[in-house]
Amino acid sequence: MNSRPLKLDLAEVVWDDVHYRPTRDIGTLQIVAYVAAGGGMLGRSAAEQPADFYIDARSGRLPYGRRRITQIVAVLAAIAEARGLDPHHMPTMPDFHSCGVF
């Protein structure tokens, strides 16, 4: 198994989203970023402010590697921008409280 994330062409990812998934709710991608970052304040930052997201050196153990998380958040920011949303101030992430995720 290759431990390195794929090198994505974000322009290709955005093109694919525009042409094949234009009705997909951006909230789905926000949930993916939230869970990948481990939830909490770090996850909420990834989901709602992907353009400003960074992983502080003081962060504890993460469920995925830093490069993978950063790539997920970069995809969210690129797709949000292509859809006309501000990746610095995204809509509030969908609420999934008490679903047993964390």
GROMACS elastic network, one bead per residue, 0.5 to 0.9 nm:
[ bonds ]
;  ai    aj funct       b0    kb
    2     5     6  0.77927   500
    4     7     6  0.88092   500
    4    65     6  0.89987   500
    4    67     6  0.80351   500
    4    68     6  0.79558   500
    5     8     6  0.86653   500
    5    67     6  0.70636   500
    5    68     6  0.58200   500
    5    71     6  0.79995   500
    6    68     6  0.86898   500
    6    71     6  0.88984   500
    7    71     6  0.86803   500
    8    11     6  0.86994   500
    8    12     6  0.79558   500
    8    13     6  0.74997   500
    8    71     6  0.81504   500
    8    75     6  0.87539   500
    9    12     6  0.53289   500
    9    13     6  0.63975   500
    9    14     6  0.88472   500
   10    14     6  0.61056   500
   10    15     6  0.84790   500
   10    74     6  0.81032   500
   10    75     6  0.66415   500
   10    78     6  0.68415   500
   10    79     6  0.86023   500
   11    14     6  0.51698   500
   11    15     6  0.61328   500
   11    16     6  0.85715   500
   11    78     6  0.81415   500
   12    15     6  0.50053   500
   12    16     6  0.60571   500
   12    17     6  0.85443   500
   13    16     6  0.51270   500
   13    17     6  0.62106   500
   13    18     6  0.87078   500
   13    75     6  0.73953   500
   13    78     6  0.83250   500
   13    79     6  0.77890   500
   14    17     6  0.50224   500
   14    18     6  0.61558   500
   14    19     6  0.86178   500
   14    75     6  0.80874   500
   14    78     6  0.66707   500
   14    79     6  0.55238   500
   14    82     6  0.67835   500
   15    18     6  0.51785   500
   15    19     6  0.61578   500
   15    20     6  0.83324   500
   15    82     6  0.89306   500
   16    19     6  0.52880   500
   16    20     6  0.56148   500
   16    21     6  0.71684   500
   16    22     6  0.89649   500
   17    20     6  0.54727   500
   17    22     6  0.59956   500
   17    24     6  0.84579   500
   17    79     6  0.72119   500
   18    21     6  0.60268   500
   18    22     6  0.50748   500
   18    23     6  0.88549   500
   18    79     6  0.84812   500
   18    82     6  0.80501   500
   18    83     6  0.81333   500
   19    22     6  0.63908   500
   20    23     6  0.86525   500
   21    24     6  0.54697   500
   22    25     6  0.84093   500
   22    83     6  0.87722   500
   23    26     6  0.88780   500
   24    27     6  0.84818   500
   24    28     6  0.76337   500
   24    29     6  0.89737   500
   25    28     6  0.58073   500
   25    29     6  0.76967   500
   26    29     6  0.54028   500
   26    30     6  0.64270   500
   26    31     6  0.89039   500
   26    76     6  0.81346   500
   26    79     6  0.83397   500
   26    80     6  0.73466   500
   26    91     6  0.89832   500
   26    93     6  0.88516   500
   27    31     6  0.62027   500
   27    32     6  0.86525   500
   27    47     6  0.85121   500
   27    91     6  0.83728   500
   27    92     6  0.83597   500
   27    93     6  0.58691   500
   27    94     6  0.58913   500
   28    31     6  0.52359   500
   28    32     6  0.64344   500
   28    33     6  0.88688   500
   28    93     6  0.86976   500
   28    94     6  0.81329   500
   29    32     6  0.50078   500
   29    33     6  0.62844   500
   29    34     6  0.85801   500
   29    47     6  0.78189   500
   29    72     6  0.86066   500
   29    73     6  0.88317   500
   29    75     6  0.87415   500
   29    76     6  0.62714   500
   30    33     6  0.51668   500
   30    34     6  0.61046   500
   30    35     6  0.86749   500
   30    44     6  0.85415   500
   30    46     6  0.76312   500
   30    48     6  0.71643   500
   30    73     6  0.85630   500
   30    76     6  0.71245   500
   30    92     6  0.89969   500
   30    93     6  0.61009   500
   30    94     6  0.79572   500
   31    35     6  0.61159   500
   31    36     6  0.84230   500
   31    43     6  0.87064   500
   31    44     6  0.89975   500
   31    47     6  0.68002   500
   31    93     6  0.69924   500
   31    94     6  0.73962   500
   31    96     6  0.89449   500
   32    35     6  0.53681   500
   32    36     6  0.60124   500
   32    37     6  0.85772   500
   32    47     6  0.80880   500
   32    72     6  0.79164   500
   32    73     6  0.89642   500
   33    36     6  0.51316   500
   33    37     6  0.61349   500
   33    38     6  0.87042   500
   33    39     6  0.86830   500
   33    43     6  0.66249   500
   33    44     6  0.83608   500
   33    46     6  0.58482   500
   33    47     6  0.55317   500
   33    50     6  0.87424   500
   33    69     6  0.72462   500
   33    72     6  0.61559   500
   33    73     6  0.59508   500
   33    76     6  0.76637   500
   34    37     6  0.54069   500
   34    38     6  0.65336   500
   34    39     6  0.52345   500
   34    40     6  0.79830   500
   34    42     6  0.77273   500
   34    44     6  0.57923   500
   34    45     6  0.79227   500
   34    46     6  0.60577   500
   34    47     6  0.54405   500
   34    48     6  0.88828   500
   34    93     6  0.87500   500
   35    38     6  0.51150   500
   35    39     6  0.52723   500
   35    40     6  0.89830   500
   35    43     6  0.64912   500
   35    63     6  0.84060   500
   35   101     6  0.83776   500
   35   102     6  0.89508   500
   36    39     6  0.74505   500
   36    43     6  0.74105   500
   36    62     6  0.81076   500
   36    63     6  0.64319   500
   36    64     6  0.62857   500
   36    68     6  0.84632   500
   36    69     6  0.61185   500
   36    72     6  0.80041   500
   37    40     6  0.83566   500
   37    42     6  0.63590   500
   37    44     6  0.85560   500
   37    46     6  0.70902   500
   37    55     6  0.89050   500
   37    62     6  0.65560   500
   37    63     6  0.68340   500
   37    64     6  0.72115   500
   37    66     6  0.85912   500
   37    69     6  0.61475   500
   37    70     6  0.88785   500
   38    41     6  0.89931   500
   38    42     6  0.72419   500
   38    43     6  0.58553   500
   38    61     6  0.87154   500
   38    62     6  0.60085   500
   38    63     6  0.58833   500
   38    64     6  0.81877   500
   38   102     6  0.87504   500
   39    42     6  0.63612   500
   39    44     6  0.66580   500
   39   102     6  0.77008   500
   40    43     6  0.53116   500
   40    44     6  0.62492   500
   40    45     6  0.86594   500
   41    44     6  0.50216   500
   41    45     6  0.60698   500
   41    46     6  0.85771   500
   42    45     6  0.51384   500
   42    46     6  0.62936   500
   42    47     6  0.87601   500
   42    53     6  0.83538   500
   42    54     6  0.85390   500
   42    55     6  0.75910   500
   42    59     6  0.87128   500
   43    46     6  0.50099   500
   43    47     6  0.62101   500
   43    48     6  0.86034   500
   44    47     6  0.50532   500
   44    48     6  0.59118   500
   44    49     6  0.78718   500
   44    93     6  0.77483   500
   45    48     6  0.53560   500
   45    49     6  0.52210   500
   45    50     6  0.67399   500
   45    52     6  0.80179   500
   45    53     6  0.62184   500
   45    54     6  0.86026   500
   46    49     6  0.57440   500
   46    51     6  0.83652   500
   46    52     6  0.81834   500
   46    53     6  0.55836   500
   46    54     6  0.80646   500
   46    69     6  0.87756   500
   46    70     6  0.87877   500
   46    72     6  0.89747   500
   46    73     6  0.60956   500
   46    76     6  0.87813   500
   47    50     6  0.60149   500
   47    53     6  0.88252   500
   47    73     6  0.75134   500
   47    76     6  0.79456   500
   47    90     6  0.76745   500
   47    92     6  0.83019   500
   47    93     6  0.65625   500
   48    51     6  0.89437   500
   48    87     6  0.75842   500
   48    88     6  0.74659   500
   48    89     6  0.61947   500
   48    91     6  0.65369   500
   48    92     6  0.63311   500
   48    93     6  0.65371   500
   49    52     6  0.55900   500
   49    53     6  0.62104   500
   49    77     6  0.81589   500
   49    86     6  0.86659   500
   49    87     6  0.58424   500
   49    89     6  0.54568   500
   49    90     6  0.60241   500
   50    53     6  0.50129   500
   50    54     6  0.85964   500
   50    73     6  0.55725   500
   50    74     6  0.68591   500
   50    75     6  0.89218   500
   50    76     6  0.67259   500
   50    77     6  0.52850   500
   50    87     6  0.57554   500
   50    88     6  0.64355   500
   50    89     6  0.83453   500
   50    90     6  0.80119   500
   51    54     6  0.88997   500
   51    73     6  0.79278   500
   51    74     6  0.73771   500
   51    76     6  0.87604   500
   51    77     6  0.57212   500
   51    78     6  0.86255   500
   51    86     6  0.86973   500
   51    87     6  0.52330   500
   51    88     6  0.52857   500
   51    89     6  0.86290   500
   52    87     6  0.80344   500
   52    88     6  0.61757   500
   53    70     6  0.81201   500
   53    73     6  0.75639   500
   53    74     6  0.89366   500
   53    88     6  0.89344   500
   54    70     6  0.77036   500
   55    58     6  0.82923   500
   55    59     6  0.67714   500
   55    66     6  0.74709   500
   55    70     6  0.83577   500
   56    59     6  0.55073   500
   57    60     6  0.83824   500
   59    62     6  0.77940   500
   61    64     6  0.86985   500
   62    65     6  0.67289   500
   62    66     6  0.77198   500
   64    67     6  0.83362   500
   64    68     6  0.64518   500
   64    69     6  0.64487   500
   65    68     6  0.53367   500
   65    69     6  0.63244   500
   65    70     6  0.86341   500
   66    69     6  0.51582   500
   66    70     6  0.60112   500
   66    71     6  0.84995   500
   67    70     6  0.51037   500
   67    71     6  0.61008   500
   67    72     6  0.86933   500
   68    71     6  0.50825   500
   68    72     6  0.62856   500
   68    73     6  0.87171   500
   69    72     6  0.51450   500
   69    73     6  0.62584   500
   69    74     6  0.85789   500
   70    73     6  0.51680   500
   70    74     6  0.60795   500
   70    75     6  0.86879   500
   71    74     6  0.50079   500
   71    75     6  0.62704   500
   71    76     6  0.87070   500
   72    75     6  0.52343   500
   72    76     6  0.63975   500
   72    77     6  0.88037   500
   73    76     6  0.50099   500
   73    77     6  0.61924   500
   73    78     6  0.86379   500
   74    77     6  0.50759   500
   74    78     6  0.61228   500
   74    79     6  0.85893   500
   75    78     6  0.51627   500
   75    79     6  0.61238   500
   75    80     6  0.84341   500
   76    79     6  0.53153   500
   76    80     6  0.59942   500
   76    81     6  0.85634   500
   76    87     6  0.81785   500
   77    80     6  0.51174   500
   77    81     6  0.61375   500
   77    82     6  0.86228   500
   77    85     6  0.89441   500
   77    86     6  0.84772   500
   77    87     6  0.52869   500
   77    88     6  0.84029   500
   78    81     6  0.52312   500
   78    82     6  0.62241   500
   78    83     6  0.86937   500
   78    87     6  0.79095   500
   79    82     6  0.50420   500
   79    83     6  0.62009   500
   79    84     6  0.87599   500
   79    85     6  0.86405   500
   79    87     6  0.89057   500
   80    83     6  0.51315   500
   80    84     6  0.64389   500
   80    85     6  0.51081   500
   80    86     6  0.68522   500
   80    87     6  0.59668   500
   80    90     6  0.79541   500
   81    84     6  0.51394   500
   81    85     6  0.52023   500
   81    86     6  0.61059   500
   81    87     6  0.60735   500
   82    85     6  0.73910   500
   83    86     6  0.89875   500
   85    88     6  0.87710   500
   85    89     6  0.80787   500
   85    90     6  0.66709   500
   85    91     6  0.83753   500
   86    89     6  0.54238   500
   86    90     6  0.58579   500
   86    91     6  0.87547   500
   87    90     6  0.55381   500
   89    92     6  0.87412   500
   90    93     6  0.80673   500
   91    94     6  0.88301   500
   92    95     6  0.84583   500
   96    99     6  0.59149   500
   96   100     6  0.89770   500
   96   101     6  0.86229   500
   97   100     6  0.79767   500
   97   101     6  0.85487   500
   98   101     6  0.76440   500
   98   102     6  0.84151   500
   99   102     6  0.80559   500
